[in-house]
């Protein structure tokens, strides 16, 4: 028999230890929980070599870097000294919410950020958030390929400075663009990306028709889901580039029947604010919808949507998805507030259209 005092304790298989120590949090949503878990991982890393390897992998799996130059310098030094210049991170977030007053600071931040990104070749998710002074991939550094990077999110960034990175993201599937634009001629100055996106989300972004073609020329046949918010003026350009292939469209408002007519193969359409003229949908839709979704309002429930249904609009329609369910939101109020729902239920029942109330 083993001496229970002097014998080392039995060690669980690595696969079980990885499951036990696997973080069950989303770092960008709960910083306090992340700090607590990070302290636990640091303690585990001092217990044994096996736990050290597992804890280190978890600690460096999801990296969030603030705008301070000191933080970037320390992190880059860690990569050089402890990882040999290679970072195992799967997710990298740059959060820059400080306006740089000195050009020298902005330039130094840019160089550090670019070097960090070049070390993270195993990335699956990359985010630039609130960059008031944009990153500039213009130092001449040869950026590596990122074969595992599937999702990119950029906010407040000039796309001109991101352009040299985009061709290295050949397997990108999801691209979220918020508050971006480009003041240069992307078409003439940079090679176009070669990724094949599945999902594109774009909001408050100024893109010309040529810029849309440059960005999405390789993806126009692959994009299935398009989310457009506060971009009515640019929706026509997107429709020209990919309108024949998008299957799912989510827009904030619908004002132009010619724009919606460019999406000829839609199967699902969601309109955020139901501020539309039914004639726009009656005359402008060339595709055959299976699902129509909208945010609940009394006007939509009592008049607009029932009018569409009674006109036999979209004979292929199978379901209505109504967000912000009125039954839940007014469950303690009088029945009088539910007057008008029958106006929608009856014509939908007559056509066999299912109504889904969604939060």
WOCOR-V636589 format. One record per residue. RES is the residue in one small letter. PSI is psi in degrees with one decimal (NA if undefined). Layout:
res=RES psi=PSI
res=RES psi=PSI
//
This chain:
res=x psi=149.5
res=x psi=145.1
res=x psi=115.7
res=x psi=-17.0
res=x psi=-45.4
res=x psi=-15.3
res=x psi=143.5
res=x psi=147.2
res=x psi=148.6
res=x psi=140.2
res=x psi=129.6
res=x psi=153.6
res=x psi=149.1
res=x psi=-38.4
res=x psi=-38.7
res=x psi=-41.1
res=x psi=-38.8
res=x psi=-38.5
res=x psi=-37.9
res=x psi=-42.2
res=x psi=-4.3
res=x psi=121.9
res=x psi=138.6
res=x psi=46.9
res=x psi=161.4
res=x psi=112.0
res=x psi=-42.8
res=x psi=-12.2
res=x psi=-24.0
res=x psi=87.6
res=x psi=-34.0
res=x psi=-43.8
res=x psi=-40.7
res=x psi=-42.5
res=x psi=-40.4
res=x psi=-45.2
res=x psi=-34.7
res=x psi=-40.0
res=x psi=-37.9
res=x psi=-43.4
res=x psi=-38.9
res=x psi=-38.9
res=x psi=-42.3
res=x psi=-35.2
res=x psi=-17.4
res=x psi=-4.2
res=x psi=-44.9
res=x psi=168.0
res=x psi=-38.8
res=x psi=-47.9
res=x psi=-32.2
res=x psi=-45.7
res=x psi=-41.4
res=x psi=-45.5
res=x psi=-40.7
res=x psi=-40.0
res=x psi=-39.0
res=x psi=-39.1
res=x psi=-35.7
res=x psi=14.4
res=x psi=-36.1
res=x psi=106.9
res=x psi=128.8
res=x psi=115.0
res=x psi=122.4
res=x psi=-174.5
res=x psi=-12.2
res=x psi=132.2
res=x psi=-34.2
res=x psi=-40.6
res=x psi=-43.4
res=x psi=-39.2
res=x psi=-44.9
res=x psi=-42.1
res=x psi=-41.4
res=x psi=-37.9
res=x psi=-37.9
res=x psi=-42.0
res=x psi=-40.3
res=x psi=-43.6
res=x psi=-37.0
res=x psi=-18.5
res=x psi=4.8
res=x psi=28.2
res=x psi=7.0
res=x psi=124.0
res=x psi=129.8
res=x psi=10.4
res=x psi=141.4
res=x psi=-23.1
res=x psi=135.7
res=x psi=125.0
res=x psi=127.2
res=x psi=117.1
res=x psi=101.7
res=x psi=93.3
res=x psi=20.1
res=x psi=133.2
res=x psi=121.7
res=x psi=122.5
res=x psi=-25.8
res=x psi=133.8
res=x psi=-33.0
res=x psi=-39.8
res=x psi=-44.1
res=x psi=-41.0
res=x psi=-41.2
res=x psi=-42.0
res=x psi=-43.4
res=x psi=-46.5
res=x psi=-41.3
res=x psi=-45.2
res=x psi=-41.4
res=x psi=-39.7
res=x psi=-39.0
res=x psi=-45.9
res=x psi=-37.9
res=x psi=-19.1
res=x psi=-13.5
res=x psi=69.4
res=x psi=-8.3
res=x psi=12.6
res=x psi=140.8
res=x psi=-22.0
res=x psi=133.3
res=x psi=133.9
res=x psi=133.2
res=x psi=114.0
res=x psi=127.6
res=x psi=37.7
res=x psi=98.8
res=x psi=-27.6
res=x psi=110.2
res=x psi=150.4
res=x psi=145.2
res=x psi=106.4
res=x psi=67.9
res=x psi=17.0
res=x psi=-4.5
res=x psi=-1.6
res=x psi=138.1
res=x psi=105.9
res=x psi=139.9
res=x psi=175.3
res=x psi=151.8
res=x psi=77.6
res=x psi=-21.0
res=x psi=-5.5
res=x psi=114.5
res=x psi=-19.9
res=x psi=130.9
res=x psi=132.3
res=x psi=127.3
res=x psi=140.3
res=x psi=127.5
res=x psi=36.5
res=x psi=139.7
res=x psi=119.3
res=x psi=-19.8
res=x psi=-39.9
res=x psi=-18.3
res=x psi=-16.1
res=x psi=-42.2
res=x psi=-22.5
res=x psi=-34.1
res=x psi=-40.5
res=x psi=-14.3
res=x psi=-4.0
res=x psi=68.7
res=x psi=-22.9
res=x psi=18.2
res=x psi=132.3
res=x psi=-27.9
res=x psi=128.4
res=x psi=118.9
res=x psi=122.3
res=x psi=120.8
res=x psi=121.4
res=x psi=40.8
res=x psi=163.9
res=x psi=-178.1
res=x psi=129.0
res=x psi=-2.8
res=x psi=175.8
res=x psi=94.7
res=x psi=-35.8
res=x psi=-41.0
res=x psi=-27.3
res=x psi=-17.6
res=x psi=151.2
res=x psi=143.1
res=x psi=154.4
res=x psi=160.0
res=x psi=13.2
res=x psi=164.9
res=x psi=91.1
res=x psi=149.2
res=x psi=-33.1
res=x psi=132.7
res=x psi=127.3
res=x psi=123.1
res=x psi=133.1
res=x psi=140.2
res=x psi=46.4
res=x psi=130.4
res=x psi=111.9
res=x psi=131.2
res=x psi=172.5
res=x psi=-41.6
res=x psi=-37.9
res=x psi=-38.2
res=x psi=-43.6
res=x psi=-39.6
res=x psi=-44.9
res=x psi=-39.5
res=x psi=15.2
res=x psi=-35.2
res=x psi=-9.9
res=x psi=-1.3
res=x psi=-24.9
res=x psi=-13.9
res=x psi=-24.8
res=x psi=121.4
res=x psi=-30.6
res=x psi=126.9
res=x psi=122.8
res=x psi=115.0
res=x psi=121.8
res=x psi=131.3
res=x psi=48.4
res=x psi=36.1
res=x psi=-37.7
res=x psi=-29.5
res=x psi=-1.2
res=x psi=-32.6
res=x psi=-37.7
res=x psi=-41.8
res=x psi=-38.2
res=x psi=-38.7
res=x psi=-36.4
res=x psi=-44.1
res=x psi=8.4
res=x psi=-27.5
res=x psi=-4.8
res=x psi=-19.9
res=x psi=129.4
res=x psi=-27.2
res=x psi=123.5
res=x psi=130.2
res=x psi=117.1
res=x psi=155.7
res=x psi=-44.4
res=x psi=157.9
res=x psi=116.2
res=x psi=-28.1
res=x psi=115.4
res=x psi=-29.3
res=x psi=-34.0
res=x psi=-49.3
res=x psi=-25.9
res=x psi=-16.4
res=x psi=-15.4
res=x psi=93.4
res=x psi=-9.8
res=x psi=25.0
res=x psi=140.3
res=x psi=-21.3
res=x psi=130.1
res=x psi=128.8
res=x psi=130.3
res=x psi=125.2
res=x psi=-79.5
res=x psi=119.8
res=x psi=67.3
res=x psi=77.1
res=x psi=163.4
res=x psi=126.5
res=x psi=-28.1
res=x psi=-30.2
res=x psi=-43.1
res=x psi=-38.0
res=x psi=-39.4
res=x psi=-24.4
res=x psi=-19.6
res=x psi=119.9
res=x psi=-13.6
res=x psi=172.0
res=x psi=99.5
res=x psi=146.0
res=x psi=-30.2
res=x psi=133.8
res=x psi=127.3
res=x psi=148.1
res=x psi=162.5
res=x psi=138.0
res=x psi=138.2
res=x psi=155.5
res=x psi=-39.0
res=x psi=-42.0
res=x psi=-42.8
res=x psi=-42.3
res=x psi=-30.6
res=x psi=-59.0
res=x psi=-55.7
res=x psi=-43.4
res=x psi=-35.5
res=x psi=-42.5
res=x psi=-45.0
res=x psi=-42.2
res=x psi=-25.8
res=x psi=7.6
res=x psi=34.0
res=x psi=134.4
res=x psi=76.3
res=x psi=-23.2
res=x psi=-3.3
res=x psi=130.7
res=x psi=-26.8
res=x psi=152.2
res=x psi=127.2
res=x psi=115.1
res=x psi=116.2
res=x psi=150.8
res=x psi=67.9
res=x psi=121.9
res=x psi=-28.0
res=x psi=-37.1
res=x psi=-43.6
res=x psi=-21.4
res=x psi=34.2
res=x psi=-24.1
res=x psi=9.1
res=x psi=178.1
res=x psi=158.5
res=x psi=-20.8
res=x psi=-28.8
res=x psi=-10.7
res=x psi=-2.6
res=x psi=130.7
res=x psi=-19.6
res=x psi=-34.3
res=x psi=-27.9
res=x psi=-28.8
res=x psi=-40.3
res=x psi=-43.6
res=x psi=-50.3
res=x psi=-31.7
res=x psi=-41.3
res=x psi=-37.8
res=x psi=-29.9
res=x psi=-1.4
res=x psi=29.3
res=x psi=127.3
res=x psi=138.4
res=x psi=123.9
res=x psi=119.4
res=x psi=116.5
res=x psi=142.8
res=x psi=NA
//
